[in-house]
């Protein structure tokens, strides 16, 4: 470790990924972290972002802040654009001006879902909903403003923290005798704790290499299979029944297939990504222990 402490800014620090970084930071006492929520740093304000970088040394910025309400984005378009398109550009611009390296997180929803094999990072993009369109614009802003950026597309993110599919299923499975879950949308879950550990591995191993990458746990499943696995691991008696997308209409269209190829991530950063089921078991164990 260099004598000069590393300074890492984590935006969106009260979201599920940001909170995983908070927890993980305890393992790195020699690194100085700034954890900011919207109250401490409004990333949708270019002036606020610039002022923060002018008054704090930042070596790495881990930009977790985002607008994540996929369905609401269809009507809350200004808010979605501000959080997912404008804010990343402001952060990237500040990183470039102050010599900081940037990690930015994007989504599988930049793809149209017509593939039959996991998407490579350089596959053609074509979002099918407004949320995906804003995230794609955010990627483009980061690339335009900051050459020292790692963009990580991820999918189906869940955690002990925050609101997510796993926690929703746990609640519903305890309240109901039967639930119906979509079985014709396929992708790969991502345990946020794994993703946070992967980013810290890149930083501490000094293996940062700019580019667009994909990160998710290995294995391709449907939402129904994901829910069924949760019920099995928790030994719930609630029945999980498969339904079709057309039987569960949502304001925002979802890609039917959005699995991501993580080969380039694993090869570039010399990291093996855990399988989705092992990571799900880890998260459920933490939920059981912490209540």
C-alpha positions as CSV (number, residue, x, y, z in Angstrom):
1,X,0.0,0.0,0.0
2,X,1.3,3.5,-0.9
3,X,2.1,5.7,2.1
4,X,-0.5,8.2,0.7
5,X,-3.9,6.8,1.6
6,X,-6.3,6.2,-1.3
7,X,-9.4,8.3,-1.3
8,X,-12.6,6.7,-2.7
9,X,-15.9,8.5,-3.2
10,X,-19.0,6.3,-3.2
11,X,-22.1,8.1,-4.4
12,X,-25.6,6.7,-3.8
13,X,-24.3,5.3,-0.5
14,X,-27.7,4.5,0.9
15,X,-28.8,2.3,-2.0
16,X,-28.3,-1.5,-1.9
17,X,-25.0,-1.4,-3.7
18,X,-23.7,1.6,-1.9
19,X,-24.6,0.0,1.5
20,X,-22.6,-3.1,0.5
21,X,-19.6,-0.8,-0.1
22,X,-20.2,0.7,3.3
23,X,-20.1,-2.7,4.9
24,X,-17.1,-3.8,2.9
25,X,-15.1,-0.6,3.7
26,X,-14.5,-1.9,7.2
27,X,-12.0,-4.4,5.7
28,X,-9.9,-1.5,4.3
29,X,-8.8,0.7,7.2
30,X,-6.0,2.2,5.1
31,X,-8.4,3.6,2.5
32,X,-10.4,6.8,3.1
33,X,-14.0,6.5,1.9
34,X,-16.5,9.3,1.4
35,X,-20.0,7.9,1.5
36,X,-22.5,10.4,0.1
37,X,-26.2,10.2,-0.3
38,X,-28.3,12.9,-2.1
39,X,-28.2,15.0,1.1
40,X,-24.4,15.2,1.1
41,X,-23.9,15.3,-2.6
42,X,-26.6,16.0,-5.2
43,X,-25.0,14.3,-8.3
44,X,-27.8,15.8,-10.4
45,X,-26.2,19.2,-9.9
46,X,-23.1,19.8,-11.9
47,X,-22.1,22.7,-9.6
48,X,-22.4,20.4,-6.5
49,X,-20.3,17.7,-8.1
50,X,-17.6,20.1,-9.2
51,X,-17.5,21.7,-5.8
52,X,-17.1,18.3,-4.1
53,X,-14.2,17.3,-6.3
54,X,-12.5,20.7,-5.8
55,X,-12.7,20.4,-2.0
56,X,-11.9,16.7,-1.5
57,X,-9.1,14.5,-2.9
58,X,-10.6,11.6,-4.9
59,X,-8.6,8.8,-6.5
60,X,-11.5,6.6,-7.4
61,X,-15.2,7.4,-7.7
62,X,-17.6,4.5,-7.4
63,X,-20.8,5.9,-8.8
64,X,-23.7,3.9,-7.3
65,X,-26.2,6.8,-7.4
66,X,-29.0,6.1,-10.0
67,X,-32.7,6.3,-10.7
68,X,-33.8,2.7,-10.4
69,X,-37.6,2.6,-10.7
70,X,-37.9,0.9,-14.0
71,X,-41.7,1.3,-14.3
72,X,-42.0,4.8,-12.9
73,X,-39.3,5.9,-15.4
74,X,-41.9,5.7,-18.1
75,X,-43.8,8.7,-16.6
76,X,-41.1,10.3,-14.3
77,X,-38.9,10.9,-17.4
78,X,-37.2,14.1,-16.2
79,X,-36.1,12.4,-12.9
80,X,-34.9,9.3,-14.7
81,X,-32.9,11.4,-17.2
82,X,-31.4,13.5,-14.4
83,X,-30.3,10.5,-12.3
84,X,-29.2,8.1,-15.1
85,X,-28.0,10.3,-17.9
86,X,-27.1,13.8,-16.7
87,X,-25.5,12.8,-13.3
88,X,-23.0,10.3,-14.7
89,X,-21.8,12.8,-17.2
90,X,-21.3,15.4,-14.4
91,X,-19.4,12.9,-12.3
92,X,-17.3,11.7,-15.3
93,X,-16.4,15.3,-16.1
94,X,-15.3,16.0,-12.6
95,X,-13.3,12.8,-12.5
96,X,-11.5,13.7,-15.7
97,X,-10.7,17.2,-14.5
98,X,-9.3,16.0,-11.2
99,X,-7.5,12.8,-12.3
100,X,-9.8,10.3,-10.6
101,X,-10.7,6.9,-12.0
102,X,-14.4,6.1,-12.3
103,X,-16.6,3.0,-11.8
104,X,-20.0,3.5,-13.3
105,X,-22.9,0.9,-13.2
106,X,-25.3,0.3,-16.1
107,X,-27.8,-2.4,-16.9
108,X,-28.8,-5.4,-19.0
109,X,-31.8,-3.3,-20.1
110,X,-29.7,-1.5,-22.7
111,X,-30.3,-4.6,-24.8
112,X,-33.5,-5.5,-26.7
113,X,-33.8,-9.1,-25.3
114,X,-33.8,-10.9,-28.7
115,X,-30.5,-12.8,-28.2
116,X,-30.2,-16.5,-27.5
117,X,-26.8,-16.4,-25.9
118,X,-25.3,-14.1,-23.2
119,X,-24.7,-10.6,-24.5
120,X,-21.1,-9.5,-25.0
121,X,-20.1,-6.0,-24.0
122,X,-19.8,-4.9,-27.6
123,X,-23.1,-6.3,-28.7
124,X,-25.5,-3.8,-30.4
125,X,-27.6,-1.9,-27.9
126,X,-31.3,-1.2,-28.3
127,X,-33.2,-0.4,-25.1
128,X,-36.9,-1.5,-25.0
129,X,-37.9,0.9,-22.2
130,X,-37.2,4.5,-21.1
131,X,-35.2,3.4,-18.1
132,X,-32.8,1.4,-20.4
133,X,-32.6,4.5,-22.7
134,X,-31.5,6.7,-19.8
135,X,-28.9,4.2,-18.7
136,X,-27.5,4.0,-22.2
137,X,-27.3,7.7,-22.4
138,X,-25.4,7.7,-19.0
139,X,-22.9,5.2,-20.4
140,X,-22.3,7.5,-23.4
141,X,-21.8,10.5,-21.2
142,X,-19.2,8.7,-19.1
143,X,-17.3,7.5,-22.2
144,X,-17.5,11.0,-23.7
145,X,-16.1,12.8,-20.6
146,X,-13.8,10.3,-18.8
147,X,-11.3,8.0,-20.5
148,X,-10.3,6.5,-17.1
149,X,-13.7,4.8,-16.6
150,X,-14.9,1.3,-16.1
151,X,-18.5,0.8,-17.0
152,X,-20.1,-2.3,-15.5
153,X,-23.4,-3.5,-16.8
154,X,-25.1,-5.7,-14.3
155,X,-28.5,-7.4,-14.0
156,X,-31.2,-8.4,-11.5
157,X,-29.3,-6.9,-8.5
158,X,-30.3,-8.0,-5.0
159,X,-28.9,-7.6,-1.5
160,X,-29.6,-7.8,2.2
161,X,-30.1,-4.0,1.9
162,X,-32.7,-2.0,0.1
163,X,-35.8,-3.1,-2.0
164,X,-35.2,-5.9,-4.4
165,X,-36.7,-9.1,-5.9
166,X,-35.4,-11.4,-3.2
167,X,-36.7,-9.4,-0.3
168,X,-40.1,-8.9,-2.1
169,X,-40.3,-12.7,-2.6
170,X,-39.5,-13.4,1.0
171,X,-42.3,-11.1,2.2
172,X,-44.9,-12.5,-0.3
173,X,-44.0,-16.1,0.4
174,X,-44.7,-15.6,4.1
175,X,-48.0,-13.8,3.5
176,X,-49.5,-16.0,0.8
177,X,-50.1,-19.7,0.0
178,X,-49.3,-19.2,-3.7
179,X,-47.5,-16.6,-5.8
180,X,-47.2,-16.3,-9.6
181,X,-43.9,-15.3,-11.2
182,X,-42.9,-14.7,-14.8
183,X,-41.2,-17.7,-16.4
184,X,-40.5,-16.4,-19.9
185,X,-37.9,-13.7,-19.0
186,X,-34.4,-15.0,-18.6
187,X,-31.3,-13.4,-17.2
188,X,-28.7,-13.7,-14.4
189,X,-29.1,-12.5,-10.8
190,X,-26.3,-10.3,-9.3
191,X,-25.6,-10.4,-5.5
192,X,-24.5,-6.8,-4.8
193,X,-22.0,-7.9,-2.2
194,X,-20.2,-9.9,-4.9
195,X,-20.1,-6.9,-7.2
196,X,-18.8,-4.7,-4.4
197,X,-16.0,-7.2,-3.6
198,X,-15.1,-7.4,-7.3
199,X,-14.7,-3.6,-7.6
200,X,-12.6,-3.4,-4.5
201,X,-10.4,-6.3,-5.9
202,X,-9.8,-4.2,-9.0
203,X,-8.8,-1.2,-6.9
204,X,-6.6,-3.0,-4.5
205,X,-4.9,-5.2,-7.1
206,X,-4.3,-2.1,-9.2
207,X,-5.7,-4.0,-12.2
208,X,-8.0,-1.1,-13.4
209,X,-8.4,-1.2,-17.1
210,X,-10.9,1.2,-18.8
211,X,-13.7,-0.2,-20.8
212,X,-17.3,-1.6,-20.8
213,X,-17.7,-4.9,-18.9
214,X,-20.5,-7.2,-17.7
215,X,-20.8,-8.5,-14.2
216,X,-23.5,-10.9,-12.9
217,X,-23.4,-14.2,-11.1
218,X,-22.9,-17.2,-13.4
219,X,-25.9,-19.1,-14.7
220,X,-29.0,-18.2,-16.7
221,X,-32.4,-18.6,-15.2
222,X,-35.9,-17.2,-15.3
223,X,-37.6,-15.0,-12.6
224,X,-39.7,-18.1,-11.8
225,X,-36.7,-20.3,-11.3
226,X,-35.1,-17.6,-9.1
227,X,-38.3,-17.4,-6.9
228,X,-38.6,-21.2,-6.7
229,X,-35.0,-21.4,-5.5
230,X,-35.7,-18.8,-2.8
231,X,-38.7,-20.8,-1.6
232,X,-36.7,-24.0,-1.5
233,X,-33.7,-22.5,0.3
234,X,-36.0,-20.9,3.0
235,X,-38.2,-24.1,3.1
236,X,-41.4,-22.1,2.6
237,X,-44.6,-23.9,1.9
238,X,-45.8,-21.2,-0.5
239,X,-46.4,-22.6,-4.0
240,X,-44.6,-20.7,-6.8
241,X,-46.5,-20.9,-10.1
242,X,-45.1,-19.9,-13.5
243,X,-46.9,-17.3,-15.7
244,X,-46.2,-15.6,-19.0
245,X,-45.1,-11.9,-19.4
246,X,-48.5,-11.2,-21.1
247,X,-50.3,-12.3,-17.9
248,X,-48.3,-9.8,-15.8
249,X,-48.4,-6.5,-17.7
250,X,-46.1,-3.7,-16.5
251,X,-45.7,-0.1,-17.6
252,X,-42.2,-0.7,-18.8
253,X,-41.5,-3.5,-21.3
254,X,-38.8,-6.0,-20.2
255,X,-36.3,-7.8,-22.5
256,X,-37.2,-11.5,-22.8
257,X,-33.5,-12.5,-22.6
258,X,-30.9,-10.3,-21.0
259,X,-28.1,-12.7,-19.8
260,X,-24.7,-11.1,-19.8
261,X,-21.4,-12.6,-20.8
262,X,-18.8,-12.0,-18.0
263,X,-15.9,-13.6,-19.8
264,X,-14.0,-10.4,-20.5
265,X,-14.5,-9.2,-16.9
266,X,-13.1,-12.4,-15.4
267,X,-10.2,-12.5,-17.8
268,X,-9.2,-8.8,-17.6
269,X,-9.4,-8.6,-13.8
270,X,-8.3,-12.2,-13.0
271,X,-11.4,-12.9,-11.0
272,X,-13.8,-15.9,-10.8
273,X,-17.4,-14.9,-10.5
274,X,-19.5,-17.1,-8.2
275,X,-22.6,-19.0,-9.4
276,X,-26.0,-17.5,-8.7
277,X,-27.2,-20.2,-6.4
278,X,-24.2,-20.1,-4.1
279,X,-24.5,-16.3,-3.8
280,X,-28.3,-16.5,-3.2
281,X,-27.6,-18.9,-0.3
282,X,-25.1,-16.5,1.2
283,X,-27.5,-13.6,1.0
284,X,-30.4,-15.6,2.5
285,X,-28.1,-16.8,5.3
286,X,-27.4,-13.1,6.2
287,X,-31.1,-12.3,6.1
288,X,-31.8,-15.2,8.4
289,X,-29.0,-14.2,10.8
290,X,-29.9,-10.5,10.9
291,X,-33.6,-10.8,10.8
